[in-house]
Amino acid sequence: MLLQNAGVQRRQATDALLAGGWIEAIIKSLAQVLKQEKNESWLRVRVLFSIGYLQCRNHTVAQTLMGADPMRVLLIRGWVWPGRGSASGGCG
């Protein structure tokens, strides 16, 4: 249900996972999907959205999100900004 494009059902599924203590396991499973699936961009986008939607902030999530797109790591760290070359001191 997390990958579906239905807001109410997605929120209900998220609440159920949170109440049941399944968030960590789901994030690890979604991370495996990202590692194995390289061709289906629509699936990768849905998985990345779902991981963010779960709002779990830990090392596993950070590594998963940064590993999904190495260019984004550079943006997050402020090393490169599209159209402006390198940036020092953040992405602002």
Secondary structure, DSSP 8 states (H G I E B T S, - for coil): -TTSS-HHHHHHHHHHHHHHT-HHHHHHHHHHHHHH--S-HHHHHHHHHHHHHTT--SHHHHHHHHHH-HHHHHHHHTSEETTTEE-SS---
